[in-house]
Amino acid sequence: MPCGARSRPDRGRIAPRWHDRAFALDALAPMTQTSRPARRPRPAKPQAPAAPRHPLLAQLAAWHPALFGEEPRPLKRGIYEDLLAAHGDAVKAEDLKAALALHTRSTRYLNAVGSGQPRRGLDGQVVEAVAPDQRHHALLEVHRRRQQRSSEDLRPQLQQRIARAFEQSGLGREAYAVLVRGRDEALNAVTEAALDEASARIAREAALLRAFEASGQDLAAFASGYGLAEDEARRMLERARQRR
């Protein structure tokens, strides 16, 4: 655990798997929280100056609002060449390169990459998924920027986002961990905690699906027996089916 991190309840611990029903029930049992003494809030950090905006970006937003508008989308690889081919008579190559560099380093753009949105071409159509390591690096960079401006510890939010990105990556735990590991050991520790959290959730939902299939019950009765809302149980079972 990184220096200064708060202790967290062990949310991923699961009883031995001698029976799927016991395994799933143990995973769904309520967890106790330990009380902590109140801390004095740290003073807010000064706001960083706004990043410079290249004048060409306004023109790109006018030409391609779905890509460069208020909610930017991840761009396909090779978008520079596509833009130059489409608008080379109206823009200078060096200006376009500088504008794209600023755009793709902006927090709004990195948020789009970190959210898992696919890459799109000039026509707005999906071209490919963002690679898992690129998504992870975008999440870390946005976290660094936000943490610099906040007196609150934002690592719990980062952990949740990494866990979600891992689950959506389709990779195994070890493959993902090797792919995204960086030089910042504190952030590596957050990543490891996120992978532990997600792996435990995946195991719980897999156990719940096995128990449901063996029960012979309809969804409503099964969910009630586990103290779950029917919609929640449906989502958990569907996620487990998709992972098979």
HELIX and SHEET records of a PDB file:
HELIX    1   1 ASP A   20  LEU A   28  1                                   9    
HELIX    2   2 PRO A   55  TRP A   63  1                                   9    
HELIX    3   3 PRO A   65  PHE A   68  1                                   4    
HELIX    4   4 ILE A   79  HIS A   87  1                                   9    
HELIX    5   5 ALA A   93  ARG A  105  1                                  13    
HELIX    6   6 THR A  107  GLY A  114  1                                   8    
HELIX    7   7 PRO A  132  ARG A  149  1                                  18    
HELIX    8   8 ARG A  155  SER A  169  1                                  15    
HELIX    9   9 ARG A  173  VAL A  180  1                                   8    
HELIX   10  10 GLU A  185  SER A  215  1                                  31    
HELIX   11  11 LEU A  219  GLY A  225  1                                   7    
HELIX   12  12 GLU A  230  ARG A  243  1                                  14    
SHEET    1   A 2 ARG A 119  ARG A 120  0                                        
SHEET    2   A 2 VAL A 126  GLU A 128 -1                                        
END                                                                             
